[in-house]
Amino acid sequence: MKTYSIFGAGASGLYTAWRLLNGVAETEEGKAKQLKKGDTLELYDWGKYDFSSEYTGTRAAGARICTWHYQNDNTKSYLELGGMRYSYWNGDNGGEAGGHRVVTTVINQLGLDKYSVPFNESTNPLYYLRTKNMYLNDITSSNPAPYNVDHFGATDSPDTGFATVENLAVTATSGPQTRAEWCDFYENGRINVDLPDSSVYQKGDLLKDIGYWNLMYDQLGSEGYNYVADGNGYSSNVINWNSAVAFQSNNEFTPGNEYRTLTLGFSSMFNALFDEILKLASEKGINFEYHPNTRLHSILQIDGVIHYGIATRKNPNKKSASKTTDAAWLAMPRYAIDLVAQATRYENHEGIDVLNHRKVQLFLESAIMQPSYKVGMFFDREWWTESTTPYPAPILSYEITSDVLTQLSDFPQEYINLIAADDNLMETPFASAADFIKAVEACVEERLTYKQEQQILTTAKRNTIGPSVTDTPIRQVVYFGNNALDEKAEPVYGLLASYDDESFTTFWQELELGPNAERKIPISENTQPLDGPRKAPEIMVKMLRKQLAAVHFGPASDYTAVPEPLEVSYMDWSLPPFNAGYHAYAAHYNIGEVQQNIRKPSQLIDGADANIFIVGETYSNDQAWVEGAYCTAESVLNDFFGIKPIIDDTNYPFICPSSKK
């Protein structure tokens, strides 16, 4: 009888369990590796996620996904205090089709399509930078942003700085267009334009060996860099990471993505996955064992057998038991993996210590941990849209989707066909009703009647999430509004009051305790992300209101301009066991080589072959996304267990190939 063990019950851990149970092997070797009646599938969870009424827990499922409902009532309004959305894939299997193919497929197979809705960003966001309130459309040569950027760079969007740097190697027509082409770019992409001698970097330099901050500073100068860093809202986008990967993540030339989320909350995908795991294991006669509040302590291979130690959540640093398994999946981020390696790093022992091999350690360090912090607030009114608010959030938009087209009963079929075929109109949000109608009329080449105008404005009306962007520590404000499933319930309006990362996280961390309070628990032992959203103290709430007031009421406003909230909670993703909201690749690494080898690290050790696998978003092609977790897990199951891919991956490599094998 076989035992397969998965350590980590987040996206990659649940996906691995699900695919081990529902995957189809096409070769005899693959069939021999599949779980059969009487075999055991173990799932270890350092925390205890709230999967169902039978498997209750301390917080919503999903590891770094965490849906938080008002009063912890699933029928009431919610906020996402972790990952929020996915990039929808339209089913086109062409190489240039955008979107998260695996996540979209999983949502479909789990029957969650009916809960999938657009998650749009505003086309005219509000900025509060260097104490100046302004909207994107108002930034002009006569009203520049408050930065002394060379070549009048402050007269345009802060994101223009990304394009300026990317033009060193990537343009709308010459840059990589497919996932496979981007993989090649990570390894071989170079600066391909002539630069003045005054530039630090020159034509021919490999981008993977250049820090992105270094490159941006060289090309944009201090003020140009600061404008992009402040105005894009994510400090993680402009740190000194691998420039080749940064080009892909920040580039503005790829086709526009349609972001979506689930009306049940993003965590609901993982509840559905867990339910399917239980169902499939029961149907197949496989012993499924779920072990919450238990972490992987150490792991070795001795005489061809995988030996591992476990520890309890109550005493996570001391081994509580030792076991063996036929294969182990480490579905965990870099920080948690390093904790496992530390247990055997400084002692003599038998067998192969895969995680502490020098080349494995080198590749593990390719991932940069990026701390993140989110604070959610619920209010009894949507004050950020009220007419008395000097700088309201511009979240109203109009967007045509396939569902909208089915409701346009006053439109002739000819109009419907023309609109459906217009890529510049379909699933493109418009902030202005006038601009939206003008675009529709240009598409159909006719003036709409009053009745047609009213119908399409009503059916296409959407609220966006914002966000508003600021250089204060709240960084980004995201507007969820009243999204309760119970439409008859008293409305409650959700606001993600702070969405920040990198150095800004420590600003809020110090406010978790406030004045006149000494720290009692070492930060290294504070596993708040496993407990779930924690109530914010009054001093943090006051600081949030003060900064929100500056964004929406101007720099001279008092914190009382923002009403007292109903509930406020935070998630400090800089804390263990994640120590990061997301990850990035460091410069000076061949990303394809890392991805190919780290998933089964014994490949890096001469003469070793251990069924110990590393999966998750950390070392994926889609860092910070659920798609990355799913794709890394999928590649292991395809290549080492012979399970047929969940999608046709001909044009969509789950991980990057490498010239170095």
C-alpha positions in Angstrom: 0.0 0.0 0.0 1.2 3.5 -0.9 1.2 6.6 1.2 1.5 10.0 -0.4 2.0 13.0 2.0 1.2 16.7 1.2 2.4 19.4 3.5 0.4 22.5 3.2 -3.3 22.9 2.6 -3.3 26.1 0.5 -3.8 26.3 -3.2 -1.0 24.0 -4.3 -1.6 21.4 -1.6 -5.4 21.1 -2.3 -4.8 21.1 -6.0 -2.2 18.3 -5.7 -4.6 16.2 -3.6 -7.5 16.8 -6.0 -5.4 15.9 -9.1 -3.9 12.8 -7.5 -7.5 11.6 -7.0 -9.1 12.7 -10.3 -6.1 12.6 -12.7 -5.8 10.1 -15.5 -2.5 8.3 -16.2 -1.9 7.2 -19.8 1.1 4.9 -19.4 1.6 1.7 -17.3 4.3 3.4 -15.3 1.9 6.3 -14.5 -0.9 4.0 -13.6 1.3 2.1 -11.2 2.0 5.4 -9.4 -1.7 6.3 -9.0 -3.5 6.0 -5.7 -5.6 2.9 -5.5 -8.1 1.4 -3.1 -6.5 1.0 0.3 -3.8 3.6 -0.3 -3.4 6.6 2.0 -3.4 10.3 1.1 -2.3 12.6 3.9 -2.8 16.3 4.0 -1.0 18.3 6.7 -2.1 21.8 7.6 0.0 24.1 9.9 -3.2 26.0 10.5 -6.8 24.9 10.6 -8.9 26.3 7.7 -12.6 26.5 7.9 -13.4 24.0 5.1 -16.9 23.0 6.0 -19.4 22.5 8.8 -17.7 19.2 9.5 -14.1 20.5 9.1 -14.4 23.9 10.9 -11.4 26.1 11.5 -10.1 29.5 12.6 -10.2 31.3 9.3 -11.3 31.1 5.7 -9.6 28.5 3.4 -6.9 29.4 1.0 -3.5 30.1 2.7 -2.7 33.6 1.3 -6.3 33.8 0.1 -8.6 34.9 2.9 -12.1 36.1 2.5 -13.5 38.0 5.5 -17.2 38.6 5.9 -18.8 41.2 8.0 -19.6 39.7 11.5 -18.2 36.4 10.1 -21.5 35.8 8.4 -21.2 34.3 4.9 -24.4 35.9 3.7 -23.1 39.4 4.5 -20.7 41.8 2.7 -17.1 40.6 2.4 -13.6 41.8 1.7 -10.6 39.9 0.4 -7.7 40.3 2.9 -5.4 38.1 0.7 -5.4 37.3 -3.0 -8.4 38.8 -4.6 -8.9 37.8 -8.2 -7.8 35.7 -11.2 -7.2 36.5 -14.9 -10.1 35.0 -16.9 -9.2 32.7 -19.8 -11.7 32.7 -22.7 -10.9 29.1 -23.8 -8.9 30.1 -26.8 -5.9 27.7 -26.9 -3.8 29.9 -29.1 -0.4 30.9 -27.8 -1.3 34.6 -27.5 -4.5 34.1 -25.5 -4.3 35.7 -22.1 -5.6 34.6 -18.8 -5.1 32.1 -16.1 -5.9 28.9 -17.9 -5.7 26.4 -15.0 -7.6 28.5 -12.5 -10.3 29.2 -15.0 -10.5 25.5 -15.8 -10.7 24.5 -12.1 -13.4 27.0 -11.4 -15.4 25.5 -14.4 -14.9 21.9 -13.3 -15.9 22.7 -9.7 -19.2 24.2 -11.0 -18.3 27.7 -9.8 -18.7 29.5 -13.1 -22.1 30.9 -12.0 -20.4 32.8 -9.2 -17.7 34.3 -11.4 -18.0 38.1 -11.9 -15.8 40.8 -13.3 -13.3 42.5 -11.0 -12.5 45.7 -12.9 -10.1 48.5 -12.2 -11.0 52.1 -12.7 -9.8 53.7 -15.9 -9.5 57.1 -14.1 -8.2 56.3 -10.6 -7.7 58.8 -7.8 -4.2 59.6 -6.7 -2.9 61.3 -3.5 0.8 61.9 -4.0 3.0 64.4 -2.2 -0.1 65.9 -0.6 -1.8 66.5 -4.0 -5.2 65.0 -4.8 -5.7 64.4 -8.5 -7.4 62.0 -11.0 -5.5 60.3 -13.8 -7.4 62.1 -16.5 -6.5 65.5 -14.9 -2.7 64.9 -15.1 -1.6 67.1 -18.0 1.2 69.5 -19.0 -0.6 72.3 -17.3 -1.4 70.1 -14.2 1.5 67.7 -13.7 2.0 65.3 -10.9 4.3 66.8 -8.1 7.5 65.2 -9.3 10.5 66.8 -11.2 10.7 64.0 -13.8 13.1 64.5 -16.7 11.5 65.0 -20.2 8.1 66.2 -18.7 7.4 62.6 -17.4 5.1 64.0 -14.7 2.6 65.1 -17.3 1.5 61.5 -17.9 0.5 58.4 -16.0 3.0 57.1 -13.5 2.9 53.8 -15.3 4.5 55.4 -18.3 7.8 54.9 -16.6 7.4 51.1 -16.9 7.0 51.5 -20.7 10.0 53.7 -20.9 12.2 51.1 -19.3 10.6 48.2 -21.2 11.2 49.9 -24.5 14.9 49.0 -24.0 13.9 45.5 -25.1 10.1 45.0 -25.4 7.7 46.8 -27.7 4.1 46.2 -28.8 5.3 44.5 -32.0 8.8 43.1 -31.2 8.4 41.7 -27.7 7.4 38.3 -26.5 3.7 37.5 -27.1 3.2 34.0 -25.8 4.0 32.3 -22.5 6.7 30.2 -24.1 8.3 33.3 -25.7 8.4 35.0 -22.3 10.2 31.9 -20.8 12.9 32.3 -23.5 13.1 36.1 -22.7 13.7 35.4 -19.0 16.9 33.5 -20.1 18.0 35.4 -23.2 16.4 38.9 -23.1 18.8 41.7 -23.5 18.9 45.5 -23.9 18.6 45.9 -27.7 18.8 49.6 -28.2 21.8 51.9 -28.2 22.1 53.9 -25.0 24.3 57.0 -24.3 27.6 56.5 -22.6 26.2 58.2 -19.5 23.9 55.2 -19.0 25.2 52.6 -16.5 23.8 49.7 -18.7 24.5 49.3 -22.4 23.1 47.4 -25.5 23.6 43.7 -25.2 23.4 43.4 -21.4 21.4 40.4 -20.2 18.3 41.6 -18.4 18.1 38.6 -16.0 21.4 39.8 -14.6 20.2 43.4 -13.9 18.3 44.5 -10.8 15.1 46.2 -11.9 15.5 49.1 -9.4 19.1 49.6 -10.7 17.8 49.7 -14.3 14.8 52.1 -13.5 17.1 54.5 -11.6 19.6 54.5 -14.5 16.9 55.3 -17.1 14.4 57.4 -15.2 16.5 59.2 -12.6 15.6 59.7 -9.0 12.3 61.6 -9.5 11.2 59.4 -12.4 11.7 56.3 -10.3 9.9 57.8 -7.3 6.9 58.8 -9.4 6.6 55.2 -10.8 7.2 53.7 -7.3 4.7 55.9 -5.6 2.1 56.0 -8.4 1.8 52.4 -9.3 0.7 51.4 -5.8 2.9 48.3 -5.4 6.4 48.8 -4.0 7.0 45.1 -4.8 6.9 46.0 -8.6 9.9 48.3 -8.4 12.3 46.5 -6.0 15.6 45.2 -7.2 14.3 42.0 -8.7 15.1 40.2 -11.9 14.5 42.7 -14.7 13.5 40.1 -17.3 10.7 38.9 -15.1 9.8 42.4 -14.1 9.3 43.3 -17.8 6.7 40.6 -18.1 4.9 41.4 -14.8 4.9 45.2 -15.4 4.6 45.4 -19.2 1.6 47.2 -20.7 1.7 45.8 -24.2 0.1 42.3 -23.6 -3.6 42.1 -24.3 -5.8 43.5 -21.6 -6.8 41.0 -19.0 -10.3 40.5 -17.7 -10.0 40.0 -14.0 -12.7 38.1 -12.2 -13.5 36.9 -8.7 -16.2 34.8 -7.1 -19.3 36.3 -5.5 -19.0 33.7 -2.7 -15.6 35.1 -1.9 -12.3 33.9 -3.4 -11.8 31.4 -0.6 -14.9 29.5 -1.8 -12.8 27.8 -4.5 -10.7 26.1 -1.8 -13.8 25.0 0.1 -15.1 23.4 -3.1 -11.7 21.7 -3.8 -11.7 20.2 -0.3 -15.2 18.9 -0.7 -14.2 17.2 -4.0 -11.2 15.6 -2.3 -13.4 14.1 0.4 -15.9 12.9 -2.2 -13.3 11.4 -4.6 -11.3 9.6 -1.8 -14.5 8.0 -0.5 -15.6 6.9 -4.0 -12.2 5.4 -4.7 -11.7 3.7 -1.3 -8.6 5.8 -0.6 -7.8 6.6 3.0 -7.8 10.4 3.2 -6.2 11.8 6.4 -6.5 15.5 7.2 -4.1 16.7 9.9 -4.7 20.3 10.9 -2.5 22.2 13.4 0.5 20.1 12.3 3.6 21.3 10.4 6.4 19.5 8.6 9.4 19.7 11.0 12.1 17.9 9.0 12.6 15.6 6.0 15.4 13.2 4.9 15.7 10.2 2.6 17.3 7.2 4.2 18.0 4.0 2.3 15.6 5.1 -0.4 12.7 5.8 2.1 11.4 9.3 2.9 11.5 9.9 6.7 9.8 13.0 8.0 9.2 14.6 11.3 6.1 16.6 12.3 5.5 19.2 15.0 2.3 20.6 16.5 1.1 24.1 16.1 1.3 24.5 19.9 5.0 23.6 19.9 6.1 24.0 16.3 9.9 23.9 16.9 10.0 20.5 18.5 9.5 17.2 16.7 6.4 15.4 18.0 6.5 12.3 15.8 8.4 10.6 13.0 6.8 8.9 10.0 7.7 7.6 6.5 6.0 8.1 3.1 6.4 7.1 -0.5 6.3 10.6 -1.8 6.2 14.1 -0.2 4.9 17.4 -1.6 6.1 20.5 0.1 3.2 22.8 -0.8 4.7 25.8 1.1 6.5 29.1 0.6 10.2 29.8 0.9 10.1 30.8 4.6 8.3 27.6 5.6 10.7 25.4 3.5 13.7 27.1 5.2 12.3 26.3 8.6 12.1 22.6 7.6 15.7 22.7 6.3 17.0 24.3 9.5 15.9 21.3 11.6 18.6 19.1 10.0 21.1 21.7 8.8 23.4 21.8 11.8 23.5 18.2 12.8 25.0 14.9 11.6 22.4 12.4 10.3 21.9 9.5 8.0 20.6 9.7 4.4 20.2 12.5 1.9 19.4 16.0 3.2 17.9 17.3 0.0 16.9 20.7 1.2 20.3 21.5 2.6 22.3 20.6 -0.5 24.3 23.7 -1.7 22.8 23.9 -5.2 19.3 23.4 -3.7 19.9 26.2 -1.2 21.1 28.4 -4.1 17.9 27.9 -6.0 15.7 28.3 -2.9 17.3 31.7 -2.5 16.2 32.8 -6.0 12.8 33.7 -4.5 12.5 37.1 -2.8 10.0 37.2 0.0 7.7 40.2 -0.3 5.8 41.1 2.9 2.3 42.5 2.5 -0.3 44.0 4.8 -4.0 44.4 4.4 -6.6 46.2 6.6 -10.3 45.9 5.9 -13.1 48.2 7.2 -16.9 47.9 7.1 -19.1 51.0 7.2 -22.9 51.7 7.3 -22.7 53.9 4.3 -20.6 54.3 1.1 -19.1 57.7 2.1 -16.4 57.5 -0.5 -19.0 58.1 -3.3 -21.1 60.8 -1.6 -21.5 64.2 -3.2 -20.1 65.9 -0.1 -16.8 64.0 -0.5 -14.4 66.4 -2.3 -12.5 63.6 -4.0 -14.9 60.7 -4.4 -13.7 57.3 -5.7 -14.3 57.1 -9.4 -15.6 53.5 -9.4 -18.6 53.7 -11.7 -17.9 52.2 -15.1 -19.7 50.6 -18.1 -18.6 47.2 -19.6 -20.1 44.9 -22.2 -19.9 41.2 -21.4 -21.5 38.2 -23.1 -24.2 38.4 -20.3 -24.9 42.0 -21.2 -25.4 41.1 -24.9 -28.1 38.6 -24.0 -30.1 41.3 -22.2 -30.1 43.8 -25.1 -33.6 43.0 -26.4 -34.0 46.4 -28.1 -30.8 45.9 -30.2 -31.0 44.2 -33.7 -29.0 41.0 -34.1 -26.7 42.9 -36.5 -25.7 45.3 -33.7 -25.1 42.4 -31.3 -22.9 40.6 -33.8 -20.8 43.7 -34.5 -20.3 44.5 -30.8 -19.4 40.8 -30.0 -16.7 40.9 -32.6 -15.2 44.2 -31.4 -12.2 43.4 -29.2 -11.8 47.1 -28.3 -15.4 47.2 -27.0 -16.1 43.8 -25.4 -15.0 43.5 -21.8 -13.5 47.0 -21.8 -14.5 49.2 -18.9 -15.4 52.9 -19.7 -15.5 55.4 -16.9 -17.7 57.9 -18.9 -21.2 57.1 -20.1 -20.7 59.5 -23.0 -17.5 57.8 -24.1 -19.1 54.4 -23.7 -22.1 55.3 -25.9 -19.8 57.0 -28.5 -17.7 53.8 -28.7 -20.9 51.6 -29.2 -22.2 53.9 -31.9 -18.8 53.9 -33.7 -18.9 50.1 -33.6 -22.4 49.7 -35.1 -22.0 52.8 -37.3 -25.5 54.1 -36.3 -26.9 56.4 -33.7 -28.6 54.6 -30.8 -32.2 55.4 -30.0 -33.0 56.8 -26.5 -34.4 53.5 -25.5 -31.3 51.6 -26.7 -29.0 54.0 -24.9 -30.9 53.5 -21.6 -31.0 49.8 -22.0 -27.2 49.4 -22.6 -26.3 51.9 -19.9 -28.4 50.0 -17.4 -27.3 46.5 -18.3 -23.6 47.4 -18.7 -23.3 49.5 -15.5 -20.6 48.2 -13.2 -18.7 49.3 -10.2 -15.0 48.9 -10.2 -12.7 48.2 -7.3 -10.8 51.5 -7.8 -8.2 51.4 -6.6 -7.1 54.8 -5.3 -3.3 55.1 -4.9 -1.3 57.1 -2.4 2.3 57.5 -1.2 1.1 57.3 2.4 1.4 54.0 4.2 -2.1 52.8 3.2 -0.8 52.8 -0.4 -3.9 51.5 -2.1 -7.6 51.7 -1.3 -9.9 49.2 -2.8 -13.7 49.6 -2.8 -15.7 46.4 -2.4 -19.0 48.2 -1.4 -22.1 46.2 -0.6 -21.6 42.7 -2.1 -23.7 40.7 0.3 -25.4 37.6 -1.1 -28.5 38.4 1.0 -29.9 41.4 -1.0 -32.6 42.0 1.6 -30.1 42.4 4.4 -29.3 45.9 5.8 -26.5 47.1 3.5 -22.9 47.2 4.8 -20.1 48.6 2.7 -16.6 47.1 2.6 -13.4 49.0 2.1 -10.0 47.6 1.8 -8.5 50.6 3.5 -4.8 49.6 3.2 -3.2 47.3 0.6 0.5 47.7 0.9 3.7 45.8 0.7 7.5 45.8 1.4 8.7 48.4 3.9 5.2 49.9 4.5 4.2 46.7 6.3 6.2 47.7 9.4 4.3 50.9 9.7 1.1 49.0 10.5 2.8 46.2 12.4 3.9 48.7 15.1 0.3 49.9 15.5 -0.9 46.3 16.2 0.2 47.0 19.8 0.1 50.7 20.2 1.6 52.8 23.0 2.0 51.6 26.5 2.1 48.0 25.4 5.2 45.8 25.4 5.7 42.9 23.0 5.0 39.6 24.8 5.4 37.1 21.9 8.4 37.0 19.5 7.5 38.0 16.0 9.0 34.7 14.9 6.3 32.9 16.9 3.4 35.2 15.9 1.4 33.1 13.5 -1.5 35.5 13.2 -2.1 34.7 9.5 -3.1 31.2 10.6 -5.6 32.6 13.1 -7.3 34.8 10.6 -8.2 38.5 10.5 -7.4 40.1 13.8 -9.4 43.1 15.2 -7.5 46.3 14.8 -6.8 48.4 17.9 -8.3 51.9 18.1 -4.9 53.6 17.4 -4.6 51.7 14.1 -8.2 52.7 13.2 -7.5 56.3 13.9 -4.4 56.2 11.8 -6.4 54.7 8.9 -9.1 57.3 9.1 -6.5 60.0 9.1 -4.9 58.8 5.9 -8.2 58.0 4.2 -9.3 61.5 5.0 -6.3 62.9 3.2 -7.0 60.8 0.1 -10.7 61.7 -0.1 -11.0 65.0 1.7 -7.6 66.7 1.1 -4.4 67.1 3.0 -5.8 69.6 5.6 -8.7 67.4 6.6 -9.3 65.9 10.0 -9.6 62.2 10.6 -13.2 62.7 11.7 -14.1 63.4 8.1 -14.1 59.6 7.7 -17.0 58.1 9.8 -16.4 55.6 12.5 -16.3 52.1 11.0 -18.4 49.2 12.1 -15.6 46.6 12.0 -11.9 46.8 11.3 -9.5 43.8 10.9 -6.1 43.2 9.5 -3.9 40.4 8.0 -0.2 40.8 8.6 1.3 38.7 5.8 4.8 39.5 6.9 4.4 37.1 9.8 5.0 33.3 9.9 4.5 30.9 8.4 4.3 32.8 5.1 6.5 35.9 5.9 5.3 37.2 2.5 2.2 38.1 0.7 3.9 37.2 -2.6 7.3 36.4 -4.0 9.6 37.6 -6.8 12.7 36.2 -8.6 16.0 37.7 -7.8 18.4 38.8 -10.5 21.4 36.6 -11.7 19.3 33.4 -12.0 18.3 31.3 -15.0 14.6 31.2 -14.1 13.9 28.2 -16.3 16.7 26.2 -14.6 15.3 27.1 -11.2 11.7 26.1 -12.1 12.8 22.8 -13.8 14.9 21.6 -10.9 13.4 23.0 -7.7 10.2 21.1 -8.2 12.2 17.8 -7.6 15.3 19.2 -5.9 17.1 15.8 -5.8 17.7 16.4 -9.5 20.4 18.9 -8.4 22.3 16.2 -6.4 24.5 13.8 -8.3 23.3 10.2 -7.9 20.3 11.1 -5.8 16.6 10.4 -6.6 14.1 11.3 -3.8 10.4 11.7 -4.3 10.4 15.0 -2.5 8.7 17.7 -4.5 8.4 21.5 -4.0 5.2 23.0 -5.4 3.4 26.3 -4.9 3.5 29.8 -6.4 6.9 30.7 -4.9 9.0 29.0 -7.7 6.4 29.3 -10.4 5.9 31.2 -13.6 3.0 33.1 -11.9 4.4 34.3 -8.6 1.8 35.8 -6.3 -1.1 34.1 -8.2 -3.1 31.0 -7.5 -2.3 30.1 -11.1 1.3 29.7 -10.2 0.5 27.3 -7.4 -1.7 25.2 -9.7 0.8 25.2 -12.5 3.8 24.1 -10.4 1.7 21.3 -8.9 0.4 20.3 -12.3 3.9 20.1 -13.8 5.0 17.7 -11.1 2.0 15.4 -11.6 2.5 15.4 -15.4 6.2 14.8 -15.5 6.8 12.6 -12.5 3.5 10.8 -12.1 2.3 10.5 -15.7 -1.0 12.2 -15.1 -2.5 13.7 -18.3 -2.5 17.6 -18.2 -5.7 19.3 -17.1 -5.5 21.5 -20.2 -3.7 21.2 -23.5 -0.3 22.7 -22.6 1.2 22.9 -26.1 0.9 26.6 -26.1 1.0 27.1 -22.3 4.0 25.6 -20.6 3.2 25.2 -16.9 6.8 26.0 -16.0 9.6 27.5 -18.0 12.0 25.1 -19.9 15.7 25.8 -19.7 18.7 25.2 -21.9 20.5 24.0 -18.8 19.4 20.5 -17.8 
